[in-house]
Amino acid sequence: MSRPGRALALAVALGPGLAPGLAQAAPVDGSGLAAAWGLPFAGLLLSIAILPLAAPALWHHHFGKITAGWTLAFLLPYAAAYGPGAAGQALGHALLSEYIPFIALLVALYTAAGGIYVRGNLHGSPGTNVAILAVASVLASVMGTTGASMLAIRPLIRANDNRRHKAHVIVFFIFTVSNVAGSLTPLGDPPLFLGFLKGVDFFWTPRHLFPETLFTLAVLLALFYAIDRYWYRREGVLPLDPTPDTGRIGIDGAVNLLPLAAVVGLVLMSGLWRPGIACELWGTRLELPHLLRDVALVAVTLASLSLTPAGVRERNQFSWAPMREVAKLFVGIFVTMVPVLAMLKAGEQGAFAAVARAVTAADGQPLPWAYFWLTGLLSSFLDNAPTYLVFFNLAGGDPATLMGPQAATLAAISAGAVFMGANSYIGNAPNFMVKAIAESRGIAMPSFFGYLLWSGAVLLPLFGLVTLIWFR
């Protein structure tokens, strides 16, 4: 889990796998920008990667100010070069069309899922952990990767609360539930929903991505079982489980399943209902369905807080701290990403023209393996929804052709955008949220670079195998 630089794109990186809606035409022309405009975005990423290790106290107390600093490092020079009006329009577009829908959806999902408590005590054996990951992976293609992640991460953490080695459990949860599992339907992840809105048949996605998804998930779950079994055996006698056995497994706060269903319905409504009614604010066109969706998401959040039975959130150890962290960091990510995506959108006329040339063979035919890897690697650090759209358009942008003669290319773009969001903590919105929740429960998660070591060792070889089988 970014942004402008496309005439049509989903306004969020939600791993919820649910896209808030269609962003309007971006106010930044990427063809006139030099690559140096991407430095604030790179600086923010490096800050997220390095400062928690190099200066943890500084980062913990001032990460919001550091994020604001990098945001201004883009906005102020841009205002000087193109005028305050252009900078204000870029900021307004990022906030109104991107960030607010993103955060409204994420808060609604986080609040509703946080009001559902799985009663009883699951014991985090390797078999139980695999079962939780498998069930949550199925849910990810129904309620999106963020919805499934927010629903399943707390029971998974509680199931392993007496384990000494458990960071790997969360890492594989991010790999599977928060990313790869979202590729089975257009509801699973924003880029696939975007393809659906662009004309890709709803059932084309499960038919053509099912083999790749099933294979990737099966390998990941098998690897996880082997690793978890190794650590489980080495731990010997486990400490006393802090979660008491309280009888049969059940659900408290099941009323919050209604707000979760409402979120799915609102997202579908905003993508499919097009009355053509809109208003303009700060140079950004705001469609009526999107405005209604965002207002309704606020109402869903308040309804969840009101309807949740007393004590459920306390038993869930619900806290707003992870949400505050994500909200502060992603506002900077959304804004500083504006010029990067605009330059990519410019294609051959932009600073990143080499990317457009790299996906085409000498005879003019698309290279599926190149589409898979370039879409994926960019989706590892940029929002996968607009990245998907960039490569969708580079491949011709005609859904009939892409679903027919160029089906391998469309499958490569789709799989790359969804699968490789797992490559970094910021590749998909639920990644960072899951990390923040785990750390709030006292789990020592890998650093930014530590996580890259995990994804490099596990995911990149696996994606290479996927390439050899499907995208050569």
N, C-alpha and C positions, 0 to 999 in steps of 0.2 A: 503489500500500500500502500498520474498527477496531471499534468494539466493542459493549459491552453495550447494552442497550436493545432487545432483541428476544427473543421467546420462542423463536425458532428462528433460528439464523444460523450461517454458517460462521465458524470461529474463526480466520480469518486473511485478510489482505489480499493474500495471495500472488499476486502476479502469477504465481506459478508457474502461476497459472491452476489450481492444484490446491488445493482447500480441505481443510484438515486434518480438518474434521469439523463437527459441529453444536455450537454453543455452547448452554449451558443458559440458563434464564430469568435475566435480568439482575437484580442485587440492588438497583438504583437505580430509584426511581419518578420518572420525568421530569416527571410532572404537577405535582409540588410544588416544582420547581426554577425559580429565576429565571435569566434569560439570563446574568447575571454569572458563573454557575458555569462558563461556557465561556471565561472570561478566561485561566486557566492554559494551556489548549490554544492559544488565540490567541497568548499570549506565547511559547510554545515555537516556534510556527510563525514568528513574527517574529524570534526569535533565530536560527533556522536560516537565515532569509532575509537578515538584516542583519549579524549579527556576523562571518561569514566575510569580509565586505567592510570593515566599519567597524573591527573589531578582530581581524584574522586570527590574531595570535599568541595572544591570549586564548582565542579559539574553539578553535584547534588543540590547545592544551594542557589546556583545561578544559571542553570541550563536554559531557563526562560529568557534571561537577559542575553545570553550568548546566541540563542536562536534569533532574538530580535535584532541583534547586531548584524548577523549575516543577512537577514531580510533587508535591513536598511542598506547593506553593502550592494544590493542590487537596485533597490528603489531609488536611492539618492542619485547615483550616477546616471540611471536611466532618466530620471527627471531632468538632470542637467543636460543630457544629450538630446532628449526628445520633447522636453517640456513637462511641467507638472501635470497637465491634463492627461498626457499619454500615460504617465506613471500612475496617476489616480485611476485611469481606466483599467490598466493592467491589474492593479491591486483590487479594484472593485470586482473585476471579472473573477479573479482567483477566489475572493471571499464569497461573493454572492452565488456564483455558478458552480463553485467547486467545494470550498471549505465548509460552508454552512450546511449544504446537503450532506456532505461527508460526516460531519460531526453530529448532526441531528440523527442520522441513521445509526451511527455507532453508539450514541448515548441511549437510543431507544432499545437497541439489541442488548447492550450491556446491562441496562436497568432491568429489562424483562428477564433475561437469563439469570441475573443475580438474585431474582426473587424466586427461583426454583431450587429447592433443596432436595437432594436425593437422600432420603432417610435410610438408615441402616448403614452397615459398615462393609464396604467392599475391601478385600485384601489384595494389595497390589502384587500378586504373583505375576510371572511372565505371561501365563495364559490369560489371566484376568485383564492385564494391561492391553494385550493384543485385542481382546474382545471389545474393550472400550474404544480403542482406536478404530476398529472395524465398524462398529455401530455408528460412531460419530462421523466416519467417512461417508457412510450412506446418507446420513442426515445432511451433510455438507452440500450435496447436489439438490436438496429440497429447500433448505432454508439458507443456503449460502455458506461460504467458509467462515465468515465472521459469526453468523448466528450459531452454527454448530460448534465453533470454537468456544464462544462464550457460554454455551449450554453445558459442554462436556469438560471443560478444563478444571473446574472446581471439584467435581466428583473424582476425577483422575488424580488431582493433587491429594485429596483426602485419602484415597485408596493407598497412596504411597507415603503417607505422612510419617511412617516409622521406618522407612527405608533410608539407608545412609547414602546410597548412590541413586540419584533420581533426576539429575539434570538431563541425562540422555533421554529419559521418558518424555520430557517436555520438548526436547529438540525434535524427536521423531513425531510427536503430536503436531508440531508446526509443519514438518515435512508433509505429513499425510492429510490430517483434517483441515489445517489452515490453508492448504494449497492444492496438492495434486487431486484430492477428492472432489474439488469443485468443478472438475471438467466433464462430469457426466451429463449435465443438462445446462441450458442457458441460464438457469436460475443460480447455478453454482458460483460463478465468478463474473465480474463486470465485463471483461472482454467478450465472453461468449454471449452475454445478454446484448451487448452492442452489436455483435454479428447478427443476432436474431432480429434486431430492429433494422439492420441494414438489408435484410432480405434472406438471410440464411434460415432454412427450414428448422423448426424447433427440434425435430427428430433426426435431422442430419447430424447434429452434434453427438448425441449418444451412440448413433450407429457407427460413426467414423472415428470417434475418440475412445470408444469403449475398450477395444483391445489394448491400446497404448496405456490407458488409465488402469485397467485391471492388472496388466503386467507390472507396471510401475508400483502400484500399491502392494501387489503380492510380494514383490522383491523387497520393498521397504519393510513390510510387516515381518517377513522372514528374517531379514537382517536385524530388525529390532528384537525379535524374540531371541535370537542367538546372543545378542549383546546383553539384553536384560537378564537372560538366564545365567550368563557368565557372572554378572555382578550380584545377582540374587544368591547364587551358590557361594560366592566369596564372602558374603555378609554374615553367613553362619546364623547364630541365634540373633533374631532381630530384637530391638528394644521394645518395650511395652507400647502397644498401639494407643496413641492418644485419643483416637476416635472410638468410643465404646460401642460394643455390639448391642444393638437396640432392637433386635428382632428382624422381621421381614423387611426386605427392600421396598421402599415406597417413595412417593413424591409429596412434599409439602410445597404449597404455593403453586399448585398445578393451574390455578387461574391465570398465571402468566403465560400459559401456552396460547391463550387468546391474543394478548398483545403481540406475541411472536408471529402468529398467523396474520394479524393485522398488518404488521410490517411487510410481510411478503406480498399481501394484497395491495398495499400502497405503492410498493415498488413496481409491481406489474401495471397498476393503474397509470402511473406516471410515464411508463414507457409505451403503453398501447393506446391510451386515450389522447387524441390530438385534436382538440376543438379549434385550434388556431387562434386562441385568445391569449394575449400577452401584454406585458407592460415593460417599460425600459427604465432602469435605474443605474446611474453612473455609467452609462454606455453599455450596460449589459441587458440583453433581452431576457426577461423572466417569463416562462410559459406558465399559464394558469395551473395545469396539472402538477407542475413541480412546486409551485407555491402552496397548493393545497396539500401536497404530500408532506412538505416540510412542517407546515402548521400541524397537520394530523400526527406527525411523528412526535412533536412536542406533547400533544394531547395523549398519545400512547404512553409516553414516558411518565407523565403525571398520573395516568390511570394505573399504570403498574405500581407506582409508589403508593397509591391510595388503596389498591385492591389487595396487595400482598399481606397475608396474615401476619400479625405481630410476632416477632421473634425469628422469622424465616431468614431475613437478611443477616441478622446477628449470627445465626448458626452457620450461615454461608461465609462468615467473615467478610461481608461485603464492605468495600471501601471505594471512595471516589478518587483516591490517589492515583491509581493506574490511568484512569480516564483523564485526570488533569495533566499528567505527563504526556499522554498521547496528544491531547488537544494543543498543548504549547508547542511541541516539536513539529507536528504536522502542519500547523499554520505557516511555519517557516519553510518547510519542505514544499508545500503547495506554491508559495509565492516565488521562491528562488528557482523552482523548476520551470517557471513560465518561459524564459528564453531558451532553455534546453529543448523543450518540446516544440517550441516554435521553429527552431533551427532544423530539427528532425522533420517537421511537417513540410518545410520548404524543399526537401528532397534535393534534386540536382542543383537547385539555386541556393542552397544553404551551405553553412560551414561544414556540415556533416554529409556532403555529397558522396563521399566514399562509401557510406553505409548503403545508399541506394544502389550504387554500382556493384557492391559485393554480393547482392542476392540474385544477380542475373548472369547467366552463362554467355559465352561469346556469341552463340547463335540467337540470343534474345530470349531463351527459355528460362523460366524461374528455376532456382535451385532450392528444393525443399529443405535440404540440410542447412543451407545458409539462412533461410527464413526461420527455421527452428531455433538455431543458435543465436542469431542476431536479435530476433524478437525476444527470446528468453533472456539473454544477457542484459539487454536494456530494461526488460521488465524486472530484473533483479534489483534495480535501483531507481527506476522511474515507475510511474503509475502504469500498470499493465493495460488499462483500458485505452488510453490514447495511443500507447505504443502499438497495440493490436491494430488500431485504426490506421496508423501510419503505414504499416506493412500490408494491411488489407488493401489500401489504395495503391501502394507500390506494385502489388500483384495484379492490378487492373481494376479492382473495386467492383467488378460485376459479379454479384452473388451466383447467378446461373452458371457462369463459366467456372467460378471457383468451386462450386458444389459438383461440377461435372468433370470436364477434362483436367482441371487443375485441383482436384480434390486433395491430392497429396500436399499441395502448397497450402491450402486453407487449413488442413489438419496440422501441418507443421507450425503455422502461425498461431493457431489456437492452443496447441499443446505447449509451445514455447512460452506464450504469455501466461498460461496458468501454472504449468509445472515449475518454471524457474523463478516464480515469485518466492519460492522457498529458499533461494540461494543466499538471501541476506535478511537481516531483521526488518529492513524497511521495504523489502520487495512486495509485501502485501500487508494491509493494515492490521489484520489479526495477529501477524507475527509479533509485532511490537507490543500489542495488547496482552497476548499470552505471556510474553516475557515479563512484562510489568506485573501481571497478576502473580506469576510464579515467584518473582523476587519479593513481592509484598508478603508472601507466605514463608519467606525465609529460605527459598531455594537459591543456591548460588549458580546462576545461569552463566554460560560462557559469555565472554566479552564479544564485542562486534567482530573482532578478528578471530576470536576463538570459535564463534559460530561459523565464520567463513571456512575455518579448517574442517569443521564437521561437514558442511555442505560440499566442500571441495573433495573430501575423502569419500563421501557416500553418494552424493547426488550427481556430480559431474561424470564419474565413470558410468553410472546407471543411465544418464542421459546420452552418453556416447553409445551405449548398447541400444537404446531406443532408436537412435539415429541410424545405426547399422541395419536394424530390422525394418524400420518403416520409412525413413526419410533419406535414403541414399540417392 
